């Protein structure tokens, strides 16, 4: 099952619609969803402090700042196919 990670931090207003898109995708695809607060990990903070929200699917970055439902579903489908 693919893993979708949302890199975010408290007060990130751009992150809210991206999180909503991930929630919508969960209604039509099976995947593990993880939310990571970049303030909790120095490596995440260093990598993403000026770029959130960032979304990865199985470790591959698929979006920065904005994410559409078709874009996420395509990435999930590609990750699921690659793991078969």
GIMO-V385029 format. One record per pair of residues at least 24 apart in sequence whose ideal C-beta (glycine too) atoms are under 10 Angstrom apart, sorted by the first residue. I is the first residue (numbers start at 1). J is the second residue. D is the distance in Angstrom with one decimal. If there is no record, write none. Layout:
I_J_D / I_J_D
//
This chain:
1_29_9.5 / 1_30_5.7 / 1_31_5.8 / 1_32_5.8 / 1_58_9.7 / 1_76_9.5 / 1_79_9.1 / 1_80_7.5 / 1_83_8.2 / 2_29_8.1 / 2_30_8.3 / 2_31_4.5 / 2_32_7.2 / 2_33_9.8 / 2_57_5.5 / 2_58_5.3 / 2_60_9.9 / 2_75_8.0 / 2_76_5.1 / 2_77_8.7 / 2_78_8.8 / 2_79_3.9 / 2_80_5.5 / 2_81_9.8 / 2_82_8.9 / 2_83_7.3 / 3_31_6.7 / 3_32_4.5 / 3_33_7.9 / 3_34_6.3 / 3_56_8.1 / 3_57_7.2 / 3_58_5.8 / 3_59_8.0 / 3_76_9.7 / 3_79_8.2 / 4_29_9.2 / 4_31_5.2 / 4_32_7.0 / 4_33_5.2 / 4_34_7.1 / 4_35_9.6 / 4_55_6.5 / 4_56_7.4 / 4_57_5.4 / 4_58_8.4 / 4_62_8.5 / 4_67_9.9 / 4_72_7.3 / 4_75_8.1 / 4_76_6.9 / 4_79_8.7 / 5_32_9.0 / 5_33_8.1 / 5_34_4.7 / 5_35_7.6 / 5_36_5.9 / 5_44_9.8 / 5_54_8.2 / 5_55_6.9 / 5_56_4.8 / 5_57_7.9 / 5_58_9.1 / 5_59_8.2 / 5_61_9.6 / 6_33_7.5 / 6_34_7.3 / 6_35_4.9 / 6_36_7.0 / 6_37_9.9 / 6_52_8.8 / 6_53_6.0 / 6_54_7.7 / 6_55_5.6 / 6_56_8.5 / 6_63_9.4 / 6_67_8.9 / 7_34_9.5 / 7_35_8.3 / 7_36_5.2 / 7_37_8.4 / 7_38_5.5 / 7_41_9.4 / 7_44_6.1 / 7_45_9.6 / 7_47_8.1 / 7_48_4.9 / 7_49_9.9 / 7_51_8.0 / 7_52_5.6 / 7_53_6.4 / 7_54_4.3 / 7_55_7.5 / 7_56_7.6 / 7_61_9.4 / 7_64_9.4 / 8_35_6.1 / 8_36_7.2 / 8_37_6.4 / 8_38_7.0 / 8_39_9.5 / 8_44_9.9 / 8_48_8.9 / 8_52_5.6 / 8_53_5.4 / 8_54_8.4 / 8_55_9.6 / 9_36_9.3 / 9_37_5.7 / 9_38_5.1 / 9_39_5.3 / 9_40_9.0 / 9_44_9.3 / 9_45_8.4 / 9_48_8.7 / 9_49_8.5 / 9_52_6.2 / 9_53_9.1 / 10_37_7.0 / 10_38_10.0 / 10_39_7.4 / 12_37_9.6 / 12_38_9.2 / 12_52_5.5 / 12_53_6.3 / 13_53_9.9 / 14_52_7.1 / 14_53_5.7 / 14_64_9.6 / 14_65_5.9 / 14_66_7.7 / 15_52_6.3 / 15_53_4.2 / 15_54_9.5 / 15_55_9.8 / 15_65_9.6 / 16_53_8.9 / 17_53_8.8 / 17_66_7.7 / 17_67_7.9 / 17_68_10.0 / 18_52_9.0 / 18_53_4.4 / 18_54_8.9 / 18_55_6.4 / 18_63_7.2 / 18_64_9.6 / 18_65_8.2 / 18_66_7.2 / 18_67_4.7 / 18_68_9.8 / 18_72_9.0 / 19_53_7.8 / 19_55_9.6 / 19_67_9.3 / 20_67_9.5 / 20_69_9.6 / 21_53_9.9 / 21_55_8.5 / 21_63_8.9 / 21_66_8.9 / 21_67_4.9 / 21_68_6.9 / 21_69_5.5 / 21_70_9.9 / 21_71_8.5 / 21_72_5.9 / 21_73_9.7 / 22_53_9.7 / 22_55_7.3 / 22_67_7.6 / 22_69_9.3 / 22_72_6.7 / 22_76_9.9 / 24_69_5.5 / 24_72_8.4 / 24_73_9.3 / 25_67_9.2 / 25_69_6.2 / 25_70_9.7 / 25_71_9.8 / 25_72_4.9 / 25_73_5.9 / 25_75_9.4 / 25_76_6.6 / 26_72_9.9 / 26_76_9.8 / 27_69_9.9 / 28_69_8.7 / 28_73_7.1 / 28_76_9.4 / 29_72_8.5 / 29_73_6.2 / 29_76_5.0 / 29_77_7.5 / 29_80_8.0 / 30_76_8.7 / 30_80_8.3 / 31_57_7.7 / 31_58_9.2 / 31_72_9.3 / 31_73_9.9 / 31_75_9.7 / 31_76_5.4 / 31_79_8.0 / 31_80_8.0 / 32_58_9.8 / 58_82_7.6 / 58_83_7.5
//
